[in-house]
Amino acid sequence: MLNIRNHQKIVYIDNKILWIGGNNIGIEYLGIDSNFGIWNDIHCKINNVYFNYFLKKYLLFKNNFTIKKMEFLKKNFFFENYINLFNVFKLILKKKIIIISPYIILDLKLIFLFKKLKYIHIYIYVTYKSDNLYIQNSSFIFLKFLKKYKIKIYFLKKGFFHRKIYIIDNFFFLGSNNFDNRSIYINKECLFCFFDKNIKKTFFKKIKNFIFYINYKKKIFFIKFIYIISFLNYFFQ
């Protein structure tokens, strides 16, 4: 596999406060880069975090800064395997799933999973402006696949939407996990989950002015060729 990386975005302050989400540290993430315009992201502040777990996670990054062994509680509060995470999604899912991700790139297993969820209302929101043309074109291929299963797909305008959010009925997940093969199978990621019965109402109120819909039209051969090259390039970046 190429480009295996720690993709988590975590800020941990004074052993008490945790910030977790999708926002990196860089000029483009401040929303002042004219190429992207508004950088629309999300980070969540969590107070009174279990300290030992996150210290253990930092030591497991296999850097050379650990100078002594430390003992930790073994109970694990977070998912290590994101295939298990999607099994949890299926377990708690009853009526509706909402996916927001800047990238939508799947394998046959995940596409087959969508096919099996034919009695579930599925909504996918993806950014229209992208930071990577190849990945954007690859995403369009998979979005067209997913439309065959009556999944509603919407694009988000006004800048670049870098948020990674999953709403499963009344469960809300946010973090660094894109809805693509790298994040699901390869990268080290983080997601935070909480329960809120009003979350869908709040969500749609926040993004209603950013949504627009595109009707897919039959593409000429040259455009299809560009899509295929983009798809292949995704695996070698």
PASEBA-1860 file (N, C-alpha, C; in nm, 3 decimals):
! residues 237
1> MLNIRNHQ> 0.084/-0.119/0.000/0.000/0.000/0.000/0.088/0.125/0.000 ~ 0.042/0.230/-0.068/0.117/0.354/-0.075/0.058/0.458/0.018 ~ 0.145/0.543/0.069/0.101/0.663/0.141/0.018/0.631/0.266 ~ 0.063/0.531/0.343/-0.001/0.504/0.472/0.040/0.614/0.568 ~ -0.056/0.676/0.637/-0.019/0.790/0.721/-0.114/0.808/0.839 ~ -0.064/0.881/0.935/-0.146/0.922/1.047/-0.223/1.047/1.004 ~ -0.353/1.033/0.984/-0.436/1.139/0.930/-0.519/1.208/1.039 ~ -0.494/1.172/1.165/-0.573/1.228/1.275/-0.541/1.376/1.296
9> KIVYIDNK> -0.642/1.452/1.336/-0.623/1.594/1.368/-0.669/1.614/1.512 ~ -0.574/1.612/1.604/-0.605/1.617/1.747/-0.521/1.725/1.814 ~ -0.586/1.808/1.894/-0.516/1.905/1.979/-0.552/1.872/2.123 ~ -0.450/1.847/2.203/-0.472/1.805/2.342/-0.405/1.907/2.435 ~ -0.482/1.970/2.523/-0.434/2.084/2.602/-0.442/2.053/2.751 ~ -0.326/2.059/2.819/-0.319/2.052/2.966/-0.387/1.928/3.024 ~ -0.383/1.819/2.952/-0.441/1.692/3.001/-0.590/1.702/3.034 ~ -0.658/1.803/2.981/-0.798/1.825/3.016/-0.887/1.846/2.894
17> ILWIGGNN> -0.837/1.922/2.799/-0.921/1.966/2.687/-0.874/1.900/2.558 ~ -0.967/1.844/2.485/-0.938/1.780/2.357/-1.014/1.851/2.246 ~ -0.942/1.885/2.139/-1.006/1.933/2.017/-0.989/1.823/1.912 ~ -1.098/1.781/1.850/-1.092/1.674/1.751/-1.180/1.711/1.631 ~ -1.133/1.681/1.511/-1.211/1.717/1.392/-1.132/1.693/1.265 ~ -1.154/1.781/1.166/-1.092/1.762/1.036/-0.993/1.869/0.997 ~ -0.973/1.968/1.083/-0.895/2.086/1.046/-0.745/2.065/1.069 ~ -0.666/2.084/0.963/-0.520/2.080/0.974/-0.466/2.218/1.012
25> IGIEYLGI> -0.334/2.226/1.028/-0.267/2.353/1.055/-0.196/2.397/0.927 ~ -0.238/2.510/0.870/-0.178/2.558/0.747/-0.250/2.681/0.696 ~ -0.186/2.753/0.605/-0.242/2.878/0.553/-0.377/2.854/0.485 ~ -0.385/2.746/0.405/-0.509/2.723/0.329/-0.628/2.695/0.419 ~ -0.602/2.649/0.542/-0.711/2.615/0.633/-0.766/2.735/0.708 ~ -0.708/2.852/0.683/-0.755/2.974/0.747/-0.863/3.045/0.665 ~ -0.885/2.997/0.542/-0.987/3.059/0.456/-0.940/3.185/0.388 ~ -0.807/3.206/0.379/-0.755/3.328/0.316/-0.687/3.298/0.183
33> DSNFGIWN> -0.685/3.172/0.141/-0.628/3.133/0.013/-0.734/3.153/-0.095 ~ -0.705/3.237/-0.192/-0.804/3.270/-0.296/-0.839/3.150/-0.384 ~ -0.750/3.050/-0.389/-0.778/2.930/-0.470/-0.893/2.848/-0.412 ~ -0.910/2.854/-0.281/-1.013/2.774/-0.215/-1.131/2.859/-0.169 ~ -1.106/2.985/-0.139/-1.212/3.068/-0.081/-1.233/3.028/0.065 ~ -1.358/3.023/0.106/-1.390/2.986/0.244/-1.354/2.839/0.267 ~ -1.275/2.814/0.371/-1.242/2.675/0.407/-1.340/2.633/0.516 ~ -1.433/2.547/0.480/-1.541/2.508/0.571/-1.506/2.376/0.639
41> DIHCKINN> -1.474/2.384/0.767/-1.428/2.266/0.841/-1.498/2.257/0.975 ~ -1.464/2.156/1.053/-1.527/2.139/1.183/-1.427/2.083/1.283 ~ -1.426/2.139/1.403/-1.349/2.085/1.515/-1.438/2.093/1.639 ~ -1.431/1.992/1.722/-1.517/1.982/1.840/-1.433/1.987/1.967 ~ -1.475/2.068/2.062/-1.405/2.079/2.191/-1.468/1.983/2.291 ~ -1.384/1.900/2.354/-1.431/1.803/2.453/-1.356/1.827/2.583 ~ -1.427/1.848/2.691/-1.366/1.872/2.822/-1.355/1.742/2.902 ~ -1.262/1.742/2.998/-1.246/1.630/3.092/-1.222/1.497/3.021
49> VYFNYFLK> -1.121/1.495/2.935/-1.089/1.377/2.856/-1.012/1.275/2.941 ~ -1.031/1.148/2.911/-0.956/1.040/2.976/-0.810/1.050/2.932 ~ -0.723/1.091/3.023/-0.586/1.129/2.988/-0.501/1.013/2.938 ~ -0.501/0.899/3.009/-0.408/0.791/2.977/-0.426/0.737/2.836 ~ -0.550/0.737/2.788/-0.573/0.682/2.654/-0.498/0.762/2.548 ~ -0.508/0.894/2.555/-0.445/0.975/2.451/-0.294/0.979/2.464 ~ -0.242/0.969/2.584/-0.097/0.958/2.599/-0.047/0.830/2.536 ~ -0.121/0.722/2.557/-0.085/0.594/2.495/-0.086/0.605/2.343
57> KYLLFKNN> -0.186/0.672/2.288/-0.196/0.685/2.143/-0.076/0.758/2.085 ~ -0.030/0.863/2.152/0.085/0.936/2.102/0.211/0.850/2.105 ~ 0.227/0.769/2.207/0.344/0.683/2.214/0.341/0.574/2.109 ~ 0.223/0.536/2.066/0.210/0.432/1.964/0.237/0.483/1.823 ~ 0.263/0.612/1.807/0.297/0.665/1.675/0.437/0.624/1.631 ~ 0.510/0.551/1.719/0.641/0.493/1.686/0.743/0.599/1.647 ~ 0.743/0.709/1.719/0.850/0.807/1.697/0.966/0.775/1.790 ~ 1.069/0.856/1.786/1.190/0.830/1.863/1.199/0.914/1.989
65> FTIKKMEF> 1.086/0.969/2.033/1.091/1.060/2.146/1.054/0.993/2.278 ~ 1.012/0.865/2.274/0.976/0.795/2.396/1.104/0.746/2.465 ~ 1.128/0.786/2.588/1.253/0.751/2.655/1.232/0.653/2.769 ~ 1.110/0.619/2.803/1.085/0.521/2.908/0.951/0.453/2.886 ~ 0.937/0.335/2.941/0.812/0.262/2.929/0.711/0.318/3.029 ~ 0.584/0.317/2.990/0.480/0.366/3.080/0.366/0.265/3.082 ~ 0.295/0.259/3.191/0.188/0.162/3.208/0.054/0.232/3.194 ~ -0.038/0.167/3.122/-0.167/0.230/3.094/-0.280/0.134/3.126
73> LKKNFFFE> -0.397/0.190/3.146/-0.516/0.106/3.152/-0.542/0.048/3.013 ~ -0.592/-0.072/3.008/-0.605/-0.141/2.880/-0.739/-0.117/2.812 ~ -0.835/-0.062/2.883/-0.967/-0.045/2.823/-0.960/0.053/2.707 ~ -1.017/0.016/2.595/-1.009/0.097/2.474/-1.145/0.159/2.445 ~ -1.149/0.291/2.439/-1.277/0.361/2.421/-1.303/0.400/2.275 ~ -1.209/0.373/2.187/-1.222/0.417/2.049/-1.201/0.298/1.955 ~ -1.254/0.310/1.834/-1.242/0.204/1.736/-1.103/0.204/1.674 ~ -1.039/0.087/1.672/-0.910/0.073/1.606/-0.928/0.029/1.461
81> NYINLFNV> -1.035/-0.039/1.432/-1.057/-0.095/1.300/-1.183/-0.032/1.241 ~ -1.169/0.039/1.130/-1.284/0.113/1.078/-1.382/0.025/1.003 ~ -1.342/-0.100/0.975/-1.442/-0.194/0.925/-1.539/-0.224/1.037 ~ -1.487/-0.239/1.159/-1.575/-0.257/1.275/-1.664/-0.136/1.294 ~ -1.610/-0.018/1.268/-1.690/0.104/1.281/-1.810/0.100/1.188 ~ -1.792/0.058/1.064/-1.904/0.053/0.971/-2.001/-0.059/1.008 ~ -1.953/-0.162/1.074/-2.045/-0.261/1.128/-2.132/-0.200/1.237 ~ -2.073/-0.110/1.317/-2.151/-0.038/1.418/-2.253/0.052/1.351
89> FKLILKKK> -2.213/0.118/1.242/-2.308/0.200/1.166/-2.431/0.116/1.129 ~ -2.406/-0.004/1.078/-2.517/-0.090/1.037/-2.602/-0.132/1.157 ~ -2.535/-0.152/1.271/-2.605/-0.198/1.390/-2.704/-0.094/1.442 ~ -2.662/0.034/1.444/-2.747/0.138/1.502/-2.839/0.202/1.399 ~ -2.815/0.175/1.270/-2.891/0.239/1.163/-3.032/0.181/1.152 ~ -3.131/0.270/1.152/-3.270/0.227/1.139/-3.341/0.295/1.021 ~ -3.322/0.426/1.005/-3.400/0.498/0.904/-3.314/0.579/0.806 ~ -3.215/0.650/0.859/-3.149/0.749/0.774/-3.000/0.758/0.805
97> IIIISPYI> -2.920/0.774/0.700/-2.777/0.800/0.715/-2.739/0.920/0.628 ~ -2.666/1.012/0.686/-2.618/1.132/0.616/-2.466/1.129/0.619 ~ -2.406/1.142/0.502/-2.259/1.138/0.491/-2.211/1.269/0.431 ~ -2.119/1.335/0.500/-2.053/1.455/0.446/-1.904/1.426/0.441 ~ -1.847/1.433/0.323/-1.705/1.408/0.307/-1.656/1.479/0.181 ~ -1.535/1.535/0.184/-1.483/1.599/0.063/-1.450/1.499/-0.047 ~ -1.431/1.373/-0.009/-1.393/1.269/-0.106/-1.482/1.147/-0.086 ~ -1.531/1.091/-0.197/-1.613/0.970/-0.195/-1.549/0.869/-0.289
105> ILDLKLIF> -1.467/0.780/-0.235/-1.400/0.679/-0.317/-1.411/0.546/-0.245 ~ -1.480/0.450/-0.305/-1.517/0.327/-0.237/-1.464/0.204/-0.309 ~ -1.471/0.090/-0.240/-1.443/-0.037/-0.305/-1.574/-0.113/-0.323 ~ -1.566/-0.232/-0.382/-1.687/-0.307/-0.412/-1.762/-0.348/-0.286 ~ -1.690/-0.372/-0.176/-1.756/-0.412/-0.051/-1.848/-0.302/-0.001 ~ -1.800/-0.179/-0.005/-1.880/-0.067/0.044/-1.994/-0.034/-0.051 ~ -1.969/-0.047/-0.181/-2.077/-0.026/-0.278/-2.186/-0.131/-0.258 ~ -2.145/-0.255/-0.233/-2.241/-0.363/-0.208/-2.320/-0.337/-0.079
113> LFKKLKYI> -2.252/-0.277/0.020/-2.321/-0.242/0.145/-2.434/-0.143/0.118 ~ -2.408/-0.042/0.035/-2.513/0.053/-0.002/-2.628/-0.017/-0.074 ~ -2.594/-0.111/-0.157/-2.696/-0.184/-0.231/-2.790/-0.258/-0.136 ~ -2.736/-0.311/-0.027/-2.816/-0.385/0.071/-2.905/-0.293/0.154 ~ -2.868/-0.165/0.163/-2.943/-0.071/0.246/-3.054/-0.002/0.166 ~ -3.125/-0.078/0.084/-3.221/-0.017/-0.008/-3.344/0.040/0.061 ~ -3.369/0.000/0.186/-3.485/0.053/0.259/-3.446/0.166/0.355 ~ -3.322/0.209/0.346/-3.271/0.317/0.430/-3.256/0.444/0.345
121> HIYIYVTY> -3.293/0.558/0.401/-3.274/0.685/0.331/-3.127/0.727/0.346 ~ -3.059/0.741/0.233/-2.917/0.773/0.235/-2.895/0.905/0.161 ~ -2.824/0.997/0.226/-2.792/1.127/0.168/-2.641/1.146/0.174 ~ -2.584/1.188/0.063/-2.440/1.216/0.058/-2.421/1.362/0.016 ~ -2.342/1.434/0.093/-2.308/1.573/0.064/-2.158/1.581/0.040 ~ -2.121/1.635/-0.075/-1.979/1.641/-0.111/-1.947/1.781/-0.162 ~ -1.826/1.827/-0.135/-1.787/1.960/-0.178/-1.781/1.969/-0.330 ~ -1.826/2.081/-0.386/-1.818/2.100/-0.531/-1.680/2.151/-0.570
129> KSDNLYIQ> -1.625/2.241/-0.490/-1.488/2.289/-0.513/-1.393/2.198/-0.439 ~ -1.290/2.147/-0.509/-1.200/2.050/-0.448/-1.058/2.104/-0.441 ~ -0.978/2.045/-0.352/-0.835/2.079/-0.344/-0.751/1.985/-0.429 ~ -0.816/1.888/-0.496/-0.743/1.792/-0.578/-0.832/1.748/-0.694 ~ -0.797/1.790/-0.815/-0.881/1.763/-0.932/-0.893/1.614/-0.960 ~ -0.784/1.539/-0.941/-0.788/1.395/-0.966/-0.887/1.325/-0.873 ~ -0.879/1.358/-0.745/-0.967/1.294/-0.648/-1.112/1.335/-0.671 ~ -1.134/1.461/-0.709/-1.270/1.507/-0.736/-1.332/1.428/-0.851
137> NSSFIFLK> -1.256/1.410/-0.960/-1.308/1.335/-1.074/-1.332/1.188/-1.037 ~ -1.243/1.133/-0.953/-1.264/0.996/-0.906/-1.392/0.986/-0.825 ~ -1.417/1.087/-0.741/-1.539/1.088/-0.661/-1.663/1.089/-0.749 ~ -1.659/1.166/-0.858/-1.774/1.173/-0.948/-1.810/1.035/-1.004 ~ -1.708/0.952/-1.030/-1.734/0.817/-1.080/-1.817/0.738/-0.980 ~ -1.776/0.743/-0.853/-1.846/0.665/-0.751/-1.983/0.723/-0.719 ~ -1.995/0.854/-0.726/-2.126/0.915/-0.702/-2.227/0.870/-0.806 ~ -2.180/0.856/-0.929/-2.270/0.808/-1.034/-2.312/0.663/-1.008
145> FLKKYKIK> -2.219/0.581/-0.960/-2.253/0.444/-0.919/-2.361/0.445/-0.813 ~ -2.343/0.529/-0.712/-2.432/0.528/-0.597/-2.572/0.578/-0.631 ~ -2.583/0.663/-0.732/-2.715/0.713/-0.772/-2.805/0.599/-0.821 ~ -2.745/0.491/-0.869/-2.823/0.377/-0.915/-2.901/0.312/-0.802 ~ -2.856/0.334/-0.680/-2.922/0.275/-0.563/-3.013/0.375/-0.493 ~ -3.056/0.475/-0.567/-3.151/0.577/-0.519/-3.097/0.656/-0.399 ~ -2.966/0.674/-0.398/-2.903/0.756/-0.295/-2.908/0.902/-0.341 ~ -2.950/0.991/-0.254/-2.960/1.132/-0.289/-2.825/1.199/-0.267
153> IYFLKKGF> -2.775/1.263/-0.372/-2.642/1.324/-0.368/-2.655/1.473/-0.392 ~ -2.593/1.551/-0.305/-2.596/1.696/-0.314/-2.454/1.750/-0.307 ~ -2.435/1.864/-0.371/-2.306/1.931/-0.366/-2.315/2.055/-0.278 ~ -2.204/2.087/-0.216/-2.195/2.202/-0.127/-2.107/2.309/-0.191 ~ -2.162/2.430/-0.201/-2.091/2.539/-0.267/-2.037/2.637/-0.163 ~ -1.988/2.752/-0.209/-1.932/2.858/-0.124/-1.807/2.810/-0.051 ~ -1.700/2.791/-0.127/-1.575/2.749/-0.067/-1.557/2.598/-0.072 ~ -1.457/2.552/0.002/-1.424/2.410/0.004/-1.470/2.348/0.135
161> FHRKIYII> -1.556/2.247/0.127/-1.607/2.178/0.245/-1.515/2.060/0.279 ~ -1.440/2.075/0.385/-1.345/1.973/0.429/-1.400/1.891/0.545 ~ -1.524/1.913/0.583/-1.583/1.845/0.698/-1.601/1.696/0.671 ~ -1.583/1.617/0.776/-1.610/1.474/0.769/-1.713/1.444/0.879 ~ -1.838/1.427/0.840/-1.948/1.410/0.935/-2.035/1.293/0.890 ~ -2.077/1.212/0.987/-2.168/1.101/0.961/-2.282/1.109/1.062 ~ -2.404/1.120/1.013/-2.521/1.124/1.101/-2.602/0.996/1.077 ~ -2.607/0.912/1.179/-2.679/0.785/1.171/-2.801/0.797/1.262
169> DNFFFLGS> -2.917/0.829/1.203/-3.037/0.859/1.281/-3.005/0.971/1.381 ~ -2.998/0.940/1.510/-2.970/1.044/1.610/-2.826/1.040/1.663 ~ -2.741/0.962/1.599/-2.600/0.957/1.637/-2.518/1.045/1.542 ~ -2.429/1.122/1.599/-2.349/1.219/1.523/-2.202/1.183/1.538 ~ -2.134/1.156/1.424/-1.992/1.125/1.424/-1.918/1.237/1.350 ~ -1.809/1.286/1.407/-1.726/1.384/1.337/-1.579/1.354/1.365 ~ -1.493/1.395/1.272/-1.351/1.371/1.292/-1.272/1.387/1.164 ~ -1.172/1.300/1.146/-1.080/1.311/1.033/-1.109/1.211/0.922
177> NNFDNRSI> -1.205/1.122/0.942/-1.226/1.008/0.854/-1.304/1.046/0.728 ~ -1.234/1.055/0.613/-1.303/1.073/0.486/-1.378/0.945/0.449 ~ -1.474/0.958/0.359/-1.546/0.840/0.312/-1.476/0.789/0.187 ~ -1.353/0.742/0.206/-1.276/0.686/0.096/-1.193/0.568/0.146 ~ -1.137/0.493/0.052/-1.067/0.370/0.087/-0.948/0.392/0.178 ~ -0.876/0.500/0.157/-0.758/0.525/0.240/-0.796/0.545/0.386 ~ -0.894/0.629/0.409/-0.934/0.657/0.547/-0.994/0.534/0.614 ~ -1.069/0.455/0.538/-1.140/0.341/0.596/-1.047/0.224/0.621
185> YINKECLF> -0.954/0.198/0.529/-0.873/0.077/0.537/-0.728/0.100/0.579 ~ -0.672/0.218/0.552/-0.527/0.233/0.562/-0.485/0.332/0.670 ~ -0.535/0.455/0.661/-0.485/0.561/0.749/-0.523/0.540/0.895 ~ -0.447/0.606/0.984/-0.487/0.621/1.123/-0.581/0.741/1.130 ~ -0.704/0.720/1.178/-0.804/0.825/1.180/-0.864/0.839/1.320 ~ -0.946/0.942/1.337/-1.017/0.961/1.464/-1.159/1.010/1.435 ~ -1.254/0.957/1.511/-1.393/1.001/1.504/-1.448/1.012/1.646 ~ -1.526/1.116/1.668/-1.592/1.134/1.797/-1.742/1.117/1.775
193> CFFDKNIK> -1.810/1.049/1.867/-1.952/1.020/1.853/-2.030/1.073/1.971 ~ -2.148/1.132/1.944/-2.240/1.166/2.051/-2.384/1.149/2.003 ~ -2.477/1.149/2.096/-2.618/1.123/2.067/-2.698/1.251/2.089 ~ -2.781/1.287/1.990/-2.862/1.409/2.001/-2.984/1.393/1.911 ~ -3.103/1.399/1.968/-3.226/1.380/1.891/-3.256/1.496/1.797 ~ -3.198/1.612/1.822/-3.225/1.730/1.738/-3.115/1.756/1.636 ~ -3.022/1.662/1.623/-2.902/1.690/1.543/-2.934/1.710/1.396 ~ -3.029/1.632/1.339/-3.059/1.645/1.196/-3.120/1.782/1.166
201> KTFFKKIK> -3.209/1.827/1.253/-3.272/1.957/1.234/-3.168/2.069/1.238 ~ -3.078/2.061/1.334/-2.970/2.161/1.345/-2.879/2.156/1.224 ~ -2.848/2.036/1.179/-2.759/2.017/1.065/-2.815/2.081/0.939 ~ -2.939/2.050/0.905/-2.998/2.103/0.782/-3.016/2.255/0.789 ~ -3.041/2.307/0.906/-3.052/2.451/0.923/-2.919/2.520/0.893 ~ -2.809/2.456/0.931/-2.676/2.514/0.914/-2.631/2.514/0.768 ~ -2.665/2.408/0.692/-2.607/2.396/0.559/-2.706/2.422/0.445 ~ -2.830/2.458/0.476/-2.932/2.470/0.371/-2.894/2.572/0.263
209> NFIFYINY> -2.819/2.676/0.299/-2.781/2.778/0.202/-2.660/2.740/0.118 ~ -2.601/2.623/0.146/-2.482/2.580/0.074/-2.511/2.468/-0.026 ~ -2.635/2.418/-0.026/-2.667/2.298/-0.103/-2.714/2.332/-0.244 ~ -2.666/2.255/-0.342/-2.728/2.259/-0.474/-2.715/2.121/-0.537 ~ -2.800/2.096/-0.635/-2.813/1.963/-0.694/-2.768/1.968/-0.839 ~ -2.701/1.861/-0.884/-2.655/1.853/-1.022/-2.719/1.731/-1.089 ~ -2.776/1.751/-1.206/-2.824/1.639/-1.286/-2.709/1.583/-1.369 ~ -2.684/1.454/-1.355/-2.576/1.391/-1.430/-2.617/1.374/-1.576
217> KKKIFFIK> -2.531/1.418/-1.666/-2.557/1.403/-1.809/-2.455/1.306/-1.868 ~ -2.491/1.251/-1.980/-2.400/1.159/-2.047/-2.276/1.234/-2.092 ~ -2.159/1.179/-2.057/-2.032/1.246/-2.084/-1.976/1.202/-2.219 ~ -1.906/1.295/-2.286/-1.836/1.258/-2.408/-1.718/1.168/-2.371 ~ -1.663/1.098/-2.470/-1.558/0.999/-2.443/-1.437/1.064/-2.377 ~ -1.398/1.183/-2.419/-1.279/1.248/-2.363/-1.294/1.271/-2.213 ~ -1.413/1.316/-2.171/-1.437/1.340/-2.028/-1.434/1.209/-1.952 ~ -1.491/1.103/-2.011/-1.485/0.972/-1.946/-1.341/0.926/-1.930
225> FIYIISFL> -1.259/0.953/-2.031/-1.118/0.916/-2.026/-1.046/0.989/-1.912 ~ -1.076/1.118/-1.896/-1.017/1.197/-1.786/-1.058/1.139/-1.652 ~ -1.183/1.098/-1.639/-1.231/1.039/-1.514/-1.155/0.910/-1.482 ~ -1.134/0.827/-1.583/-1.063/0.700/-1.561/-0.919/0.725/-1.519 ~ -0.850/0.819/-1.586/-0.712/0.852/-1.549/-0.707/0.906/-1.407 ~ -0.803/0.989/-1.371/-0.809/1.044/-1.236/-0.827/0.932/-1.133 ~ -0.912/0.837/-1.167/-0.937/0.725/-1.077/-0.810/0.643/-1.055 ~ -0.737/0.614/-1.162/-0.613/0.537/-1.150/-0.506/0.616/-1.075
233> NYFFQ> -0.500/0.746/-1.099/-0.401/0.831/-1.033/-0.420/0.834/-0.882 ~ -0.544/0.819/-0.838/-0.575/0.822/-0.695/-0.491/0.721/-0.617 ~ -0.466/0.606/-0.675/-0.396/0.499/-0.603/-0.245/0.520/-0.598 ~ -0.193/0.619/-0.673/-0.048/0.637/-0.677/-0.003/0.770/-0.622 ~ -0.094/0.846/-0.560/-0.056/0.976/-0.504/0.014/0.957/-0.371
END
